[in-house]
Amino acid sequence: MLKLVKLFLPVEKKSFHKRDAEKLRGYFGNFFQEYIEFHHHIDEFTFQYTYSKIQYKILDGCCVILGVQEAADLLLQLAEKITCFTIDGISYETKPEVRMLFPNLEVTDKKWKYRFETPWFALNQQNYSKYQKGEFDFNKQLRNNILEFFKMCRIQAEKKIEVTGNFKLLVFRQKDISILGFVGEFESNVDMPDDISLGKRKSIGLGRIKKIGGEKYVNNSE
């Protein structure tokens, strides 16, 4: 069973930008320094490469921390310690609002339609050369990213995952570095919850998906 906790950090008369998600991670990674789930740094020079079960996002202008599975429980445990946070040197008072969810994560006989709300960071050093040659399979990569999320949640994908999408390049900057991201829509036979992230840099909300039309689905047999 999938368990999610969304911790909303509302600030009166303030709307944040999607790029602030990384700054939010920087603040809480330091604030909860004793919990590696919030930052993945073993020490100053060593990074723990593992699944990002704590993810920082900006949803409709509000700062949000998402906890997945056991990280959801950790987030619940620590929520009462949060009374403020700092971004760009400005401190904001907040009263966290907790939403606990037990959404579906399963391969179905239906086809669900999704949209990337933030750029999907699909490329790495290994597949970038394939992309340059026009040989990169976006659908296969996204299928692998979805399977990775199943593994992170320790949930078995009972059937073959299918993905078909249309994506376009979106170059964005992160820490003064240009990054190739992709946006677009896709269909999959996997029922997934809104606001999870797929691909690289999930911890700062890249690759955030949203189901199009709520609970509606695409039925190719019609």
C-alpha positions as CSV (number, residue, x, y, z in Angstrom):
1,M,0.0,0.0,0.0
2,L,1.2,3.5,-0.9
3,K,1.3,6.1,1.8
4,L,1.9,9.8,1.2
5,V,1.9,12.8,3.4
6,K,1.7,16.3,2.0
7,L,2.9,19.0,4.4
8,F,1.7,22.4,3.2
9,L,3.5,25.4,4.5
10,P,1.1,28.3,3.9
11,V,2.4,31.9,4.1
12,E,-0.1,34.8,4.2
13,K,-0.1,37.0,1.1
14,K,3.0,35.2,-0.4
15,S,3.2,33.1,-3.5
16,F,6.4,31.1,-4.2
17,H,7.9,30.1,-7.6
18,K,8.7,26.6,-8.7
19,R,12.4,27.4,-8.6
20,D,12.0,28.0,-4.8
21,A,11.7,24.2,-4.2
22,E,15.5,23.8,-4.3
23,K,15.8,26.6,-1.7
24,L,13.2,25.0,0.4
25,R,15.3,21.8,0.3
26,G,18.4,23.7,1.3
27,Y,16.6,25.2,4.4
28,F,15.0,22.0,5.7
29,G,18.1,19.9,4.8
30,N,19.9,22.0,7.3
31,F,17.1,22.4,9.8
32,F,16.7,18.6,10.0
33,Q,20.3,17.9,9.5
34,E,20.3,14.8,11.7
35,Y,17.8,13.1,9.4
36,I,19.5,12.1,6.1
37,E,16.2,11.7,4.4
38,F,15.9,15.5,4.2
39,H,19.2,16.1,2.4
40,H,21.0,12.8,1.5
41,H,24.4,14.2,2.6
42,I,26.4,11.8,4.7
43,D,29.0,14.5,5.3
44,E,30.3,17.6,3.7
45,F,31.8,15.7,0.8
46,T,29.8,12.5,0.5
47,F,26.3,12.2,-1.0
48,Q,24.0,9.3,-0.5
49,Y,22.6,8.1,-3.8
50,T,19.3,6.6,-2.9
51,Y,15.6,7.1,-3.5
52,S,14.2,10.6,-2.7
53,K,11.4,9.8,-0.3
54,I,11.3,13.4,0.9
55,Q,10.4,15.7,-2.0
56,Y,10.1,19.5,-2.0
57,K,7.6,21.2,-4.2
58,I,5.7,24.4,-5.0
59,L,2.0,23.7,-5.5
60,D,-0.1,26.6,-6.6
61,G,2.4,29.0,-5.0
62,C,2.5,27.1,-1.7
63,C,5.6,25.4,-0.3
64,V,5.0,21.7,0.2
65,I,7.1,18.8,1.5
66,L,6.0,15.4,0.3
67,G,6.9,12.2,2.3
68,V,6.6,8.8,0.7
69,Q,6.1,5.5,2.7
70,E,8.2,5.5,5.8
71,A,9.3,9.1,5.1
72,A,5.6,10.0,5.4
73,D,5.7,8.8,9.0
74,L,8.9,10.8,9.6
75,L,7.3,13.9,8.2
76,L,4.3,13.5,10.5
77,Q,6.6,13.1,13.5
78,L,8.5,16.3,12.7
79,A,5.7,18.5,11.4
80,E,5.1,20.2,14.8
81,K,8.7,21.4,14.9
82,I,8.1,23.6,11.9
83,T,7.0,27.1,12.7
84,C,8.9,29.0,10.0
85,F,11.3,28.7,7.1
86,T,13.7,30.9,5.3
87,I,14.1,31.5,1.5
88,D,16.5,34.1,0.0
89,G,17.3,35.4,3.5
90,I,13.6,36.1,4.3
91,S,12.0,34.2,7.2
92,Y,8.3,33.2,6.8
93,E,6.1,32.2,9.6
94,T,3.8,29.2,8.8
95,K,1.5,26.8,10.4
96,P,1.9,23.4,8.7
97,E,-1.2,21.7,7.2
98,V,-1.0,17.9,7.0
99,R,-2.8,15.8,4.4
100,M,-2.4,12.1,4.6
101,L,-3.2,10.0,1.5
102,F,-3.4,6.4,0.6
103,P,-3.6,6.6,-3.2
104,N,-3.5,3.9,-5.8
105,L,-0.2,2.8,-7.4
106,E,-0.9,-0.1,-9.7
107,V,-0.8,-1.4,-13.2
108,T,-4.3,-1.5,-14.6
109,D,-6.3,-2.5,-17.7
110,K,-7.1,1.2,-18.3
111,K,-5.0,3.9,-19.8
112,W,-4.5,7.0,-17.7
113,K,-3.4,10.4,-19.1
114,Y,-0.9,12.6,-17.3
115,R,0.9,15.9,-17.8
116,F,4.4,17.0,-16.5
117,E,3.8,20.1,-14.4
118,T,7.5,20.7,-14.0
119,P,10.3,19.7,-16.4
120,W,11.1,16.0,-16.6
121,F,14.9,15.5,-16.1
122,A,15.2,12.4,-18.3
123,L,18.8,12.5,-19.5
124,N,22.0,11.3,-17.9
125,Q,25.6,10.9,-19.0
126,Q,24.8,7.4,-20.4
127,N,21.8,8.3,-22.5
128,Y,22.7,11.8,-23.5
129,S,24.7,10.6,-26.5
130,K,21.7,8.6,-27.7
131,Y,19.6,11.7,-27.5
132,Q,22.1,13.6,-29.6
133,K,22.0,10.9,-32.2
134,G,18.2,10.8,-32.2
135,E,18.2,7.3,-30.8
136,F,16.8,8.1,-27.3
137,D,13.6,6.3,-26.5
138,F,11.6,8.7,-24.3
139,N,8.8,6.1,-23.6
140,K,11.2,3.5,-22.5
141,Q,13.0,6.0,-20.2
142,L,9.7,7.1,-18.6
143,R,8.6,3.5,-18.2
144,N,11.9,2.9,-16.3
145,N,11.3,5.9,-14.2
146,I,7.8,4.7,-13.2
147,L,9.2,1.3,-12.4
148,E,11.8,3.0,-10.2
149,F,9.0,4.6,-8.3
150,F,7.3,1.2,-7.7
151,K,10.7,-0.1,-6.4
152,M,11.1,3.0,-4.1
153,C,7.6,2.2,-2.6
154,R,8.4,-1.5,-2.4
155,I,5.2,-2.2,-4.4
156,Q,5.2,-4.9,-7.1
157,A,4.2,-4.0,-10.6
158,E,2.0,-7.0,-11.4
159,K,1.8,-6.4,-15.2
160,K,4.0,-4.8,-17.9
161,I,4.1,-1.0,-17.7
162,E,3.1,0.7,-20.9
163,V,3.9,4.4,-21.7
164,T,3.2,6.5,-24.8
165,G,3.9,10.2,-24.7
166,N,4.7,13.4,-26.6
167,F,7.4,15.5,-25.2
168,K,9.2,18.7,-26.2
169,L,12.5,20.2,-25.1
170,L,12.6,22.8,-22.4
171,V,16.0,24.2,-21.4
172,F,16.1,25.6,-17.9
173,R,18.8,26.9,-15.6
174,Q,19.8,25.5,-12.2
175,K,22.7,26.9,-10.2
176,D,23.8,28.8,-13.4
177,I,23.9,25.5,-15.4
178,S,21.7,24.9,-18.4
179,I,19.8,21.7,-18.2
180,L,17.8,19.9,-20.8
181,G,14.3,19.1,-19.5
182,F,11.2,17.9,-21.2
183,V,7.5,18.7,-20.8
184,G,4.4,17.2,-22.3
185,E,1.7,14.6,-21.8
186,F,1.7,10.9,-21.7
187,E,-0.6,7.9,-21.4
188,S,0.1,4.9,-19.2
189,N,-1.6,1.8,-17.9
190,V,-0.4,2.8,-14.4
191,D,-2.7,4.6,-11.9
192,M,-0.4,7.0,-10.1
193,P,-1.1,9.8,-7.6
194,D,-0.8,13.5,-8.5
195,D,2.3,15.4,-7.5
196,I,4.8,12.6,-7.3
197,S,8.0,13.2,-9.3
198,L,9.7,11.0,-11.9
199,G,13.2,11.0,-13.3
200,K,16.2,12.8,-11.9
201,R,16.2,15.5,-9.2
202,K,12.9,14.3,-7.7
203,S,13.9,15.8,-4.4
204,I,13.3,19.4,-5.7
205,G,10.1,18.6,-7.5
206,L,11.3,18.1,-11.1
207,G,9.2,15.7,-13.2
208,R,6.1,16.3,-11.2
209,I,3.0,14.7,-12.8
210,K,-0.7,15.4,-12.7
211,K,-3.5,13.3,-13.9
212,I,-5.5,15.0,-16.6
213,G,-9.2,15.1,-16.0
214,G,-9.0,13.8,-12.4
215,E,-10.3,10.2,-12.3
216,K,-11.1,10.0,-16.0
217,Y,-9.1,7.7,-18.2
218,V,-8.3,7.1,-21.8
219,N,-10.0,3.9,-23.1
220,N,-8.4,2.9,-26.4
221,S,-11.0,0.3,-27.1
222,E,-13.7,2.9,-27.6
